[in-house]
Amino acid sequence: MDKKRTTFRLITFVFIAFVLSAVSCINNLSAAASLSQTLRAPFSNIDVTFTDISVYSSDNSEWISIMSDQKTVNLSSLADLGLTQVIGDNNIPSGNYTKVRYTISEAVGKPKNNNQQFVFELSDVIFEENYSFTVNSGNSYLLTIQFDLFGSITDTVTGYKYFPVVSKISLMKYEEFVCTIKPTGGDYTTLSQWSEAIDCDLTVSTNVVFNGVKTGTMNDGALVTGSVSGAQAKVWHATVDGTQIFVNVTNGMFASGEQIRVNESNYFTTSDNGNLVIAVAECYAMEHPGSVYLAAHTGHWTTGPNNYIEIRTPVSERHNGKWDDTKFRMTVDDESYGFSVAASHVRLDGLQIEVLNEASDHARGIELSGSSEYGPWDRRISNCIIKGKDSFTGGLTRYGISYSGSACSSSAVKLWNDVIYDFNTTGDVICRGIYAGRQNSRWYLYNNTIQNCKTGICSNNAEAVIVMNTLVQDCNNGFEGNFDTSSDYNLSDLANDAPGTNSKNETTVSFVNKSGDDFHLLKADAGAKDSGVDLSTNLNLYFAADIDGESREGNWDIGADEYFTPLPVEFICTIKSTGGDYATLNQWTEAIDCDLTVPTNVVFNGTKTGTINDGTMVTGSISGAYGKVWHATVEGTQIFINITSGTFVADEQIRVNEFNYFTTSSNGTGAIAVAECYAMEHPGSVYLAAHTGHWTTSPDNYIEIRTPVSERHTGTLDDTKFKITADDEGYGFSIAASDVRLDGLQIEVLNEASDHARGIELSGSSEYAPWDRRIANCIIKGKGNFAGGLTRYGISYSGSASLNSMVKLWNNVVYDFNAASTNTACIGVWAGKQNSKWYVYNNTIQNCKTGIYGGNAEAVIVKNTIVQDCSDGFKNNFDASSDYNLSDLAGDAPGTNSKNETTVSFVNKSGDDFHLADRDTGARNAGVDLLTDLFLAFNYDIDGNERPVDDVWDMGADEESTLGMMKVVRQQLADPTFKLGDVYAYPNPSKGGIKPTIHVEVGMADSVNLKIYNLAAELIYEVDIDDTLKIVDNKYAYEYQWNTAGIASGVYIYYVDAQKSGKNHIKIVRKLALIR
């Protein structure tokens, strides 16, 4: 008989599974065939039974099976129907692979002329093919193995023999093809134009997207040819940014590096072999008309689980959880719907839709339509705001989201983090926020907020409607119809309404500004906050962020918003002789001193109009809140208020009257009280009181007094900069408040008359909170040789301290606290006080009667500190961990690696310049690296220059640099406290293959885990980033650069879980965007 030729394909879909350990890829191995009637003669059916298919990992030198059960593939039926059949679904990790192995137990042919089955003789059972490929996280792949039946089936003397011969193996991935929707300058001006141009069968392997560079013009519908391959295609679209092209291949196959040509002047140079497509439309700021129809009938959209449609807003164009007319928004006015979705696999994310139509029956924001002939639905709507007209008139129905048509078995609709409101009417008319139904479909409604609808959610004849963490307020009917018994943790203000044993009824939620359509939860809310259930591991729909992209933590809040307590912000007042907020620090502290820790003392950013005096009573123009002004800054960008009633909100006027007010740009946060001091000679006796009615602080709500960079000394005393002179006064600063930071100051003590005169006195009482006091980069100078028998100190303590108090001193220069009298105590640093620990790092102390006195503190730890020209250098008791210090006295400096009898060479000691000379051999390169010190970590010197210049730190306040004393950057102490700081990705969006860096500030943690999800909440990458700790802008930060090679364009969610022993986890969720 004649030998015949045919082919079939093994297709592998690789997508990211929900796993909590390592990132894995689930490979759905499928088989397809394309058999012509003539090529498969004389057989009417050809069945092949696979018992195993494996891939060989070159990373781990092992075979990994893709299949879990054996499957028989009917090649003829696949060919006739154009279908694929899943034959494997085991997990394999991302990595590199070099071989494919398949085991065939049986091959059967059914002759055309009779009903008998013919079993092929197998020449072998296990077959191997060499093929190298890589599975990257975050992508889906199509692995095609093409067999040549001409060489696979032969007619022998004993019968037909089967030996698979591979003619080709190829790998394609699924990638987002991203078009921009903009009024001008985008790929299309409307979504309807985009859908009409792009809608096609996304599931066929001939519709391919290429990355690369466009040259010239390539219009939709143009016919193109490969400059090398000779392949031919029709252009669906080439993106306006010139980085992608989507084509329908009609002949051959394009190759990487060739030109896909319209002609020699207009072409696209490919950078890959082509990928299968996910159709994405990214919508930018505009008011967009309704009636966007995603058709699914013949000749239009055909989608699949990996070939889906996504319409979204990029991060920069997205609302912030509240309706925003400056962002992308769809208005349904004369149209009957915003979206009508007939295609099976569609995702809508971060959109705004407003339904105003009064004329059309069944007007709706989103209509989920379709037919059971199109395959199961997988439709997802997340982070959207859908609003009605408030009160519709007439007798026509209105919906926020609804269904029509029919659904195929196993269909699913998933709605989460959506806000739907104002679908109401005064008449006897149906108005519903969500109308969930349709036989064969399951609806998952999680963490939605529905307000002011005639019916909040109506469940009708679906296979199941599961509602969790969803709140309904101000509706005539809240939850109407039948809900699955697994529904729970919902909330309603009606009686016996919300489904679930843990749900709340007759409960009113406190929103930030309900009348202003801001449905974020108020801090004072006691209804929805902490009343939900954690859905981050829910098997049906899992996510970890709210509508704003903020992390959901602990007991989740109910509704679309997770209340987020913002970190305190600096409220900065300037201290200037003229033109500042205050003329002296005493004026500032008398005006501002208050309890910084209470939630009623709040800072707002914004713009001041007119005059707002300290102590003025003010009222919110929208909220009606009431408060007293502590201060509005002279530059007009901040106001600090004690709220006595209500809550001020963003974008309102905090009014003295209609002419004098502050327009807020935020909802307000707690305060860090900062005084920035400008050039002047300032009197001493600055007292930071802590008794009743004065400063109350915390580690987060602290006081900081500092000089800005322009007003700061350069490591030597400078009379032209800010300087406190304690002449007739007994002290420069007396600090009773618990949490205080002094940075970059100059203090000179000249007082001869007062006993115990000092530069800085750390006082207090054990009845107050534990101290957290920090003094850095300061110069404190005495008179040189004080007369008389009175004591003098640069820094000292008095009073008592609470348990666990800390004092941290670094990069300070203290000198000239000396006296000729033998019975006079003059001490540079007197470190003591029971219950307190003192960390004294990298200080320079010179010409003091006693350099450092270790008093009765719990511990005084001294490192990298220089003492020179003192009668006593290091006196009394120091902790055993003290080390790497230096003294010019014998047997003086504590620590096994310390130096004694060593003279330091300064730049100009007689001129009070204690920078290290480049000739110095004592302190230079003799210290220890303190960047990762557990108690006081930093990496800069008194001038702001980075340590070390060489490989080893210098001792003392200065890090010697041949660059001279020029300041590089002004830095402050990196705080190791385990608490949430800034978390962001940069660049964001990341364009053109640039790898984004994820920046996480949580102080110093025991472990930090990073997970990255796509918007379908599918885990695509996971890594521990504990070893990436560094100091960035004076803060501890974990920074991880994500290798996005092979990662598709799109919006991704990154989830950080930081842990510290004895502390609650810090969990953060943010978004980043990739644009290829």
N, C-alpha and C positions, 0 to 999 in steps of 0.2 A: 504494500500500500504506500501511497505518498506520505511523506513526513509532513506534519502540520506544525505551524508556529502560532503561539498565543502568549499572552502575558497576564500576570496579575500583580497587584500591589499589596504590600504589607504597610499599613499606615499607622504611625505611632503618634498619638496626641500626648504631649508632655505638658502637664499643667501643675501648678503648685497646690499641694494638698494642705489641709489644716493639721499641722503637726506642731507640737510644742517643744520638741527636742531639736534635732538638727534639721536644717532645710532639706527637704526631699522633693523629688519630682515623681508624680504618679504617671506612669506611662500606660495609656490606653492603646494597646496594640490592636489594630483593625486590619481586615483584609478586604480588598476590593478587586474587581476584575473588569477588563474591557475586552470581551471576546466577540469577535465577529462570527456570524453564522457559518461562514465558510471555513474559518480557521479552526473551529473546534470540531468539525466533522472528523471521524464518524460518530462522535459522542454527543448526546443531547444534554448530558450532565457530567460534570467533573467535580468530585468532592475530594478535598485534601484534609486529613485530620492532623492537627498540630498538638503534640503532647507537651512541648516546651519550646519557648523562645527566650534566649538569654543574650546579654551583651557583656563584653569583657572589659572590666575596669582596669586601665593601665595604671591608675593611681594606686589601687589596692591589690593589683595582681590577682583578681578573682572574677569568676563568672557570676552575674547577677540575673536571676530569672525575672522576666517581665510577666510571665503567665502564672496564674494560680490553678486553673483547671484546663483540661484539654478541650479543644474546640474543633468542630468540623466546619469547613468553609465550603459552601456551594458556589463555585466560581461562576457557573452559568447564570444562576439567579442574580448574583451581584452584577454581572455584566448586563443582563436584561433590564434590571431596575435602576441601575446606576447608584447602588447603595454600598455602604461599608458595614462590616460586622466586627464588633469588639471581640477580640480573642485573648486579651491580656490586660491585667489591671494591677500589677504589683508595684510597690514603691521601689524606686532606685534613686540614689543620691545624685546631686549635681557632680559633674566631673568629666574626665576624659575617657573615651572608649575607643578600642582599636579593632574589635571583631564583633560579628553577629553570628550566633549559633542557633539553629532551629532543628527540632526533632520532629520527624513526620512518621507516624505509626502506620498510616494507611493512605493510599491514593486509589480512588474508585471512579471508574467511568461507566456510564450507562449508554450502551450503543443505541443509535437511532432506530435500528431495524427490529429490536426486540426489547423486552422488559427486563432482561437479565442484567445484573451488575457484573462489571469486569474489574477485578482487583489487579492493579498494576503490580508487577514484580518490583520491589524496592532494592536498589543496589546498595543502599546503606540506610541507616536510621538517623544518624546525627550528621548534620552538614554545617560547615563553618565557612564564613566569608570574611576576608580582611576588609575592614572599612573603619577609618578613624573619624571620630566626630566628638563634639563637646556639648554637654548639656549644661547650659547656664541657668542660674536662678532667674526667675521673673519672665521666662519665655515659654511659649508652647511651640512644639516642633512637629513636622511631618517627615517621617523617615520612610522613604519609598525604596522597596527592594523589587526590582523588576526581573522576573524569570523568563528565560527563553525556552518556550516549549519545544521549539524545533530541536534543540539539543537536549531537552529534558526527557522527552518521551520518544522512545524508539521501538520499532517493530523488529523483534528478533525471532529466531527459529522457535523459541519456547513461548513467545508471546510478547506483550508490551512490557517494556522495562522503564522504570521512572528513576531518573537521576537529575535533581534540580541543577540547572545551569543559570547563573546570575549574569544578566547582561548589563545591569546598571544599579548602583545604589546612590541615592541623593538625599540631602537633608535640607529642609526648609523650616523656618520658624514663623510663628504668628506674631505680627507686629502692627502697632497702631499706625494707621495712615491718618494724620492729623490735618484737618482743614480749619482755617480760621473764618469765623463769621463776624464781619465788621461792617459798619456803614461805609467806610472807605478803607482801601489798602489791604483788605483781606482776600481770602480765596473766593468767598461769595458774600453777598450783602444780606442774604436771608437764608434761613434753614431750608425753606422750600426749594430755593435754587440749588442748594447743596444736595438735597435728597433727590431731586429730579436728575441731577447730573451724575451722581455716584451710585444710585440704587441699582443693585445687580445681585447676582448670586455670589455671596462672599465665600461660600463653602467649596467652590470648585478650584482646583489647583492651577487653572489657567488665568485666574484673576490674581495678579501678583503686584506687590509693592516693592520698589527698589529705593535704597538710600543712595545719595550721591550729590552731584552738583549739576544744576541746569544752566545751559548757555542759550541765550536768545529766548524765543517765544515758542511755547508748545501748547496749542489750544486743545480744549476738550474735544474728543472725537477724531483728533489727527491720527493718521496712519504712520507707523514708525517701523524702522528696520534696524537690526543690530549691525554695527560696523564690522564686527568680527564674526559673530555667529551666523549672521544672515537671518536670524529669527524675525518674525513679523508680529505686529500687535496693533491694537487700537488704544489710544490714550483715553482713560477715564478722566484723569486730571493730573497735572503737575503743580505742586504747591507754589504759592506766590513767593515763599522764602527760598525756593529753589533747591530744597534738600530732599524732596521725595517725589516719586512719580508712581502712579497706579495705572497698570495697563491690563488689557485682556489679550493674552498671548494666543495668536491664531495659528502660528506655525513655528516649530523649533523651540529653542530655549536660549534666553539671553544669558550672558556671562558677566562676571565681575570685571570691572575695568574697561568695558567697551562703551561706545557711544550708542545710545538708543536714538536714532536720527529721524527727524522730520526731513531735514536736508543738512548740508554741510555747515550751515550757519546756525541751525536751531536743533539742539540735541541735549540729551541727558547722559552724563558720564556716571556709570554705576560704580558703587563701592562694595557691592555684594552680589550674590547670585539670585537675589529675589526672595521675597518672603510672602507668606499668606497673610491675609488682611483682617484687621479689626478697624472698622470705619468709625472715626472719631470726628466730631464737630466741636470746636472750642469757641464759645460765644463771648464776645466782648461788649463793652458798654453800649447800649442802645435801647430804644423802645421798639420792640419787634412785634409785628402783627401775628395774630393767631392762625389757626388752620394749617398747622404743620402735620402732614399726613405721611406716615411711614408705611407705605403700601407693601403688601405681601402676595398679591396675585401674580399670575404669570408675567414674566418680564420685569419684575420689580425685586425688592429685597428678599433674598433667601439667606437665612442666618443659621448659626450653630452655636454650641456651647463655647467654642473658641473663636468663632467668626461672628462676633456680635457688633451691634451698633451702640455707640456711646455719645450722648450729647451732654456737654458739661460746660461750666465756666472755669477758666484758669484761676488760680489763687488770687491773682491781682485784680480780677474782675468780679469777684464773688462778694455777695452780701456778708455781713458779719452777724447773721442770726436774726436780723431785723430788716424789714423791707427797706430797700435803698433805691431811690429813683435815679441815682447816679451810676448804677450798675446795670448789667443785662437784665431786662425784664420783658415779659411777653404780655401784651394786652389783648384780651378777648372782648372785642367791642361789637362789631357787626358780625363776627364769626361765631360759630356754634361751639368751637372748642379751641383750646390751645394746642394740644397734641392729640392726634388720633393714632394710636399705635397698633398696627396690624401685624408687623413683623414680630417673629417669635422671641428673639433674643435682643432686648433693648435695655439700656441703662440711662437714666436721667439723673444728673447730679449737680447740686448747687444752683438750680435755676429759680427764677421768680416768675410767677404767672398770676395775672389779675383778670378775673372774669367780671365784666361789666354788662354783658349782653342782657337786655331786658326783653328782646323780641323773639328769640329762638327757644323752642322747647328743648329740654335736655342739654342746655348749655353747660359746659364743664371745663375744668382746667385741663385734666388729662383723661382721655378715654382709652381704655384698654380693650380693643376690639380684636377681631380675628376669626379664624375658622379652625375647626379640629383637623382639617386636612393639612394644615401648615406645620404640624408637629408641636410638641409640648412647649408651653411658654416658659421663659426664664426672664422675667421683667423686674427691674429693680429701680426704685425711686428713692433717692436719699438726699438729705440736706437741702430740700427744696422749701420755698415759701409759696403757698397758694392762697390767694385771698379773693373773697367775693366782694359784693357791693354793699355789704352790711345788712341791708334789708331790701330784698327784691320785691317788686310789685307784680301784679298779674297772677295768672294761674298756671305758670309754667315751671317745670322742675329745673333745679340747679344742683351741680355736684362739684366738689373739689377734685376728687378722683373717683372714677366709676368704670364699669365694664359693659361690654355689649358683645354680641356674637357668641361663638362657642369656643370651648377649649379642649385640647387633646388631653388624654390621660397623662398624669404626672406633671401637669403644669404648675408653676409656682410664681407668685407675686410677692416681692419683698419690699416693704416700705419702712424706712427708719430715719429718725432725726428730721422729720418733716414737720413744718408748722402750717396748719390749715385753719383759716378763720373767716368769719363774716359771710358764711353761706346761710343766711337767715331770711325770714319773711314774716310779715304780719298776717298774711292770708293763710287759707287752708291749702298750702302748696308744699310739695316735697322739696326740701333743701337739705342736702347732706354733705358733710365734710368728706367722708369716705363711704362709698357704696361697694362693699367687698362681696363678690360672689362669682358664680359660674361653676357648673358641674365639672368635675375632674380637676379642679384647681385647688391649691392650698395657698392661703394668704398668711403672710407673717408680718404683723404690724407691731413694730418695736420702737419704743421711745419717741413717740410722736406727741405733738401738742395740738389739740383741737379746741377752738374757742369760738363762741358766738355763732353756732350753727343750729338750725332747727333740729337736726339729728346729727350727732357727732359721728358715730360709726354705725352703719347698718350692715349686718351680715345676712346674706341671702343665698341659699342653696349651694354654697361652695362645698367641696369635700371637707374642708376645715378652714376656719378663720381663727388664728392664734394671735392673741393680743397680749403684749407684755410691756410693762413700764410706760404705758400710754396714759396721758391725762386728758380729760374732757371737762371743760368749764363753760358755764353760761349757755348751755344748750337746753332746748325743751326736752329732748330725749338724748341721753348720753350714749349708752351702748344698747343698740336695738337689734333684736334677732338672736340667733343661736351662735355661741362661741365655743370653740373647742375647750375641753375640760383642762387642758394644759395652760390655758390663759390665766395670768396671775400678775400681781403687783401693779395693778392699774389704779386710777384715781378718778373720782367724779365728785361734783358738788351736789349730786342728787342722791336720794335715799335708795339703797338696795339696787345699785346700778352697775358698778364696775365689776366685771367677772373676775373670780379668783378668791381663794380663801385668805390671801395676804393683801388683798386690794383694800383701798380706802374709799369710803363713801361719805357723803355729807361733809366733804372737806374742801375748803376754799384755798386756792394757791395764791401766794403773794408774788405778783410779777413786778418787774422793774417799773413799767409804765404801761399798764393795760390800755388806758385810753389813748396812748400814743402808739399802740401796736408793738410794744416791746415786751415780748414774752420770755425774756430771760428771767431766771428765778432771782428774787430779791434775797439779800443776805439774811433777812429776818424771817424768810419763809419757814414754816414748820409743817407744811403739808407734803410737798413733793421731795424736798431735800432728804437725802439718805434713806429714802423709802422704797427704792427699787431693788432689783436683783442684778448681779453681775452677769452680763450676756457675752462676755469676751470669749467664752468657750462653748456657747450655745451651738448645738450641732446643725441647726437649720439656718441661722443667721447670726454671725458673730462680728463684732466690731468693738472698738475701744475708745471712740472719741464721740464728741457731741456735734451739734450743728455748726459750732464755731471752730471745730478741730481741736478743742481742748480735751485733755485726758479725762476719762471717767475713772474714778478711783473708789476703793472701799465699797460701801453700800451705795450703789448708783442712785442718782436722782431720777425721779420719774419725769418723763417729757423729753423734748428735743434738746433742752439745755442742761448742762451739768454746771452747777454753781462753782465758780472758780474764785478763790480768794486771791486777789492780786497781791504781789509782794509790795511792801512799802517802797515809796519813792522818795528821793531827796527833795526836801523843800529848802531851796537855797536862798539865803539872804546875804546881801553884800554889806561888808563893814568898811566904810570909806569916810574919810574926813568930810567930804562933801559929795552929794549925788548918789549915795548908796541907800540901802534900806535903813541902816542905823549908823550912827557916828562912832559908837563904841560897842564892844562885846557885852558890857553890862546893860546897856539899853536893850540889846537884842535878847539877852537871857531874861530880863525883867518882862519883856513883852511876850515872848514865846513860851517861856517855861510852863509846862503843862504835863499831863499824863499822855505820853505818846502811844501808850499801849491800848487805849480804849478805842473801840470802833467808831465812836462819835467824833473823834478828831481826825479830820480827813483833808487830804490835799487834792485839789483839782488843777489840771492843766487847761489852758484856754487863753482868752484875750480879755483884758480889762478895758473898760470904757469909763471915762470920767475918774472920779476920786472915790476910793473906798478906804476909810480910816480904820485903824486898829480898834477893836471893841464895838464896831458898828453891827447892828442887827440887820439880817438880810433874809429875803424870801425867794423861793424858787418860782420862776414865772410859769412853769408847767407843773412841777410836782407839788407846789405849795409848801415845800419843806421850809423849815425855819432854823436859823442858826446865828451864832456870834462869830465875827471875823477875828481870828488871831492876827492875821496880816495878809495883805495882798502885795506882792513884790513890786518894787519900783519899776521894773522893766515890763510889768503887766502880763506875765505869762503864767503865773501861779497864784493860787489863793489857798490859805489854810484856815479851816473853819471848824468850830465846835458845833455839831448839829444838835439842836435841842428838840426838834420834832420832824418826823418824816424822813425822806431820803432824796437828796438832790440827784439829778440824772444828767446824762450827757446831752449836749445841744440845747440846754436851757440857759436863761439868764438868772444868775444869782444876784438879786436886786437890792440895792439900798433904796433906789427909786428909779423912775423911768430914764433918768439921765446918767445914773451912776450904777454900773453893774459889771458882772464878770460872766462872760459867755463860756460855758464849759465845753470841753472837747472830749471829756472822759466821764466815767461814773464815779471817779474818786477812789483814792487808796489811802492806806495808812502812811505815816510820815517818818522819815529820817530827818532830824533837824540839823541843817548844815549852815554854818557861818563861814563865808569866804572873805578872808581879810586882805585888804589892799594896803599899799605903802603908807605908813604913818608910824610915828612913835606913840605907842598906846600905853596908858597908865596900867599899873598892876592891879591886884585885888579883883580879878575876875572870879566870881563865885558861882559854881554850878550847884545850886541847892537841891536837896532831895527830901526835905521834910514836907509835911502835909501842905498841899496846895501848890507844890513846885514840881520839878522834873521827876517823872516816872518813866523809866526806860526799860528796854529788853534787848536781847541779842539782835533782834530784827529792827526794833525801833530805837535807834541809838542817837547820840549827839556826836557830831563831828565838827571840829574847828580846824580850818586848814587855810593855806594860802594857795591861790591858783598859780599855775606855772609861771605866768608873767610877773608875779609879785614875789617869787620865792628866791631865797638866797641860793648861791651856787656852791654850797658846802663850806663857806666861810662867812663869818658875821658881816652883814651888809647893812649899814645904816640907812641906805636908800630904800630898803624894803620894809615890810611890816616887822615891827619889833616891839615887844612889851618890856618896859623898864620898871622894875620894882625898886623904887628909890625910897620914898617915905612909906611905902606899903610893905606888909610882912610877907607877901608872896606874889608871884605872877598869876598862877591859877590855884584855886582851892577847889578840888573836885569831890563832891559828895554824891552826885548822881552815879548810878552803878555802871552804865554802859556809855563810855565816852572815848572818843578817839581824837588825838591831837596830831597834826601832820604838817611838817614843813614850817614850823614856827621858829621865831628867835625870841629868847628871853634873857634879859640881863639883870642880875641881882646886884644892887649897889648899896642896899640898906645896911648901915652900920649901927643903927639904934635898936632894932627889934631883935629879940631872941628868936631863934628858930626861923629866921628869914630863909625863904627857899624859892626856887624857880617854880616848881610844881609840887603841890601838896596833894597826896591821894588820901583823902579822909573818908569818913563814912561811919556806918553803924551796922552791926550784925542783924538789925531788924529789917534792913533793906535787902533787896535781891543780891545774889552773888555778883561781885565785880567782873566786868570784862572791859578792862581799860588798856588802851593801846597808845603808845607814844612813839612816833617814828619820824626820822629825818629832821629832827629838831636840833638847834644849837642853843645850849644853855650855858651862860657865862657868868662867872662871879667877878669879884673886884680884884682878884689876884692874891693879895694878902690882907685879909680882914683884921681889923684891930679889935682890942678888947677881948672879953672872955665869953662871947656869945656864939651860939652854934649857927652854922650856915649849911644849906643843902642845895644841890642841883635838883634832885628828885627825891622825895621822901614820902613817908606815910604817917598817918595818925588815926586815932579812933579804932574801930574794930571792923572785921570783915566777916561776911557770911561764908559758910562752908562752900567749897568749890570755887572760890574767887580766883581770878587770874589777872596778872599784870604782864604786859608784853612790851618790851623796849627794844628797838632795833634801829640801826643806822643813825644813832644820835651822837653828837659831839658835846661832851660836858667838860668844862675846864675852868681853872682859876678859882676853885673853892679851896683856898689855902689860908693859913694864918701863921704868924710868927710865934704866937703864944703856944706853949706846950699843953695848956689846959683848955684849949679851945677845940671843939669838934667841928670840923669842916669836911663834909663828905660829898663826893660827886653823886653817887647813887646809894641811898639807904634802902635796901630791899628787905622788907619784912612784913609782919602781921600774920598772926595765927589764921589758919584756914585758907591762906592764899598761897598760890604758886606764882613765882616770878620767872619769866623767861627773858634773859638779858643777852641778846645776840648782836654781834657785829657793831658794838659801840666803841667809841674812842674816848678815853678819859685821861686827862692830862692836867698836871699841876694842881692836884687836890691833896689835902692833908691825908685823907683816906679816899682811895678810888671807888671801890665798891664794898659796902658793908653788908654781909649776909646776916640779917637779923633772925627773928624767931618765926619766920614764915614756915609753912609746911614744906616748901622746897624753893631754893633759889638755884636755877640752872643757868650757867653762864657759858656761852660758846662764842668763839671767834672774836673775843673782845680784847682790846688793847688797853693797858694801864701804863702810863709813863710819868716820871718825875713826881711821884707821890711818896709821902713818908711811909704810908701803908698802901699796898696795892689792892690785893684781894684779902679782906679781913673777915674773920669769923667763919661761919659755916656755909658750905656750898654743897649742892646735891652731887652725888657720885657720878651722875651722867654729864657733869660739866667737863668740857674738854676743848682743846685747840685754842687756848687763850695765850696771852703774851704779857710779860711784865719785865721791867728792867731791874727788878729786885731778885734776890736769891730765894729759891724754894717758895715761891709766892703764888703763881698762877695755877688754879686747880685743873687737873686732867693729865692723863699719862702722855698725851700728845701735845701738851702745852709747852711753851717756851719761857724760860726764865733767864734773868741776867742778859736780856736782849734789848738793844737799843734800836728803836725804829727811826728811820730817816724820813722826815716830813718835808714837804715842799718849802715851808717857811715857818718854822715853829715860833720864832720870835715875833713874826707877824700874824700869829694865830691862824695860819693856814695848815691844817692837819691832813691834807691830802697826802697820800703816799708818794714819795719821790721815786722816780724810775730807777734810781740807784739802790733803793732799799732792798735788803736781803733778809730782814727780820719778819715782817708781816706779809710780804708778797708771797703768794702761792703757798701759804702755810696754814690755811684754814680748812674747814670741812664744808661740803656742799649741803645747804639747808633747804634746797628746793622741795624736798619731800619730807621735811621734818614734820612729825605728827602734831606738834603743838604750835609751831610758829614757822611757816614756810614762806619764803620769798626768793627772788632772784635778781635783785637790783641793789644799788648802793644809794648813798645820801644824795647824789646828783641825778638819780634816775637812770644811771647806766647799768646795763645788764651785767650780772655776775654769771660765770667768771669771764674775764677777758682772755686769760690763758685757760689751761685745763683745770686749774685748781683755784678755789676761792682765796681771796686775800682776807686777812684779819682786819678788824676795825670797820669804821663807817664808810671808808672809801675803797673802791676797787680801782687800783691804779690802771690808768689807760694812757697810752701814748697819744691818744686823740685829744688829751688835755681835759679840761673840766667842763667841756660843753655838754649840756644836758641832751640826752637822747630821747628820753621819754619819762614823764613823771608817773611813778607807780606808787601804789599803796599796798598794804598787806593783803596777801591772798588768804581769805578766811576759809579754814578747813571745815567749818561747821556743816554738818549734813543737812542741807536745806535746798529748796528749789530756787534756782536763779534763772538766767536766760537760757532758752533752748531754741535753736533755730538751725536752718540749713542754709549754706551759701555755696555758690550762687543759687538763687531760687527765683525763677526757674533756672535750671542748668541747661545750657544750650550747646549744641555743636560738639557733643562728646566730652565736655568738661565734667570731671568727676565732682559731684557735690560733697561737701564736708558737713557732717552733722556735729553741731556744737552743743554740748550738754554741761550745764553748770549745776552741780548738786553738792558742792564742797568736796570732801574726800569720802568716798564710799568704799564698802567692802567688795561690792560687785556691781557692775553696770552691764545690763543686757540690752541689745538693740535688735528689734524685729522690724522688718519692712513688709508691708502688705500692699496689694493693689486695691483699687476702690471696690472690688468685689469681696474685700476682706479675706483674700487668699494670701497666706504667708508665702513670700518669695525669697526672703533672705533673713538670716539670723546670725549674730556674732556677739561674743563677749568683748567689751571694749575697756576692760579694767586697766589694761596696760597702756592706754593712750593719754593718761593724765598729764597735763601741763598747766602752766600759768599763762592766761591770756587776758590782757587788760586788767591785770592785778587780781584776777579771779581764777580759782581752780576750774579747769574745764577738761572734759573728755572730748577729744575731737577725733572723729573717724571719717576717713575719706572712703566713700562707697564706690567700688569699682563697678561702673554701670555698663561696662562692655557687654554688648548683647542684650541689654535691657531696653524694652520698648519705650517709646515716647508715651507720656501720660502723667497723671497725678498719682502719687504714692503716699501712703500713710506710714510714718515711722513711729514706733512705740518703744519707749525707753522704760526699763524697770531697774531702778537703782535701789540697792539694799545696804543697810548698815546695821550691825548687831545692836539690838536693843531699841531700834527705831522703826517706825512704820515705813513701809516701802514708799518710795517716790515713783509715781508712774506718770509718764508724760506722753501725749499723743500730738503729733503735728503732721503737716502735709508738706510735700515738696513736689515739684514738677520737673519732668525731663522733656526737653524738646530736641529732637535729632536734627 
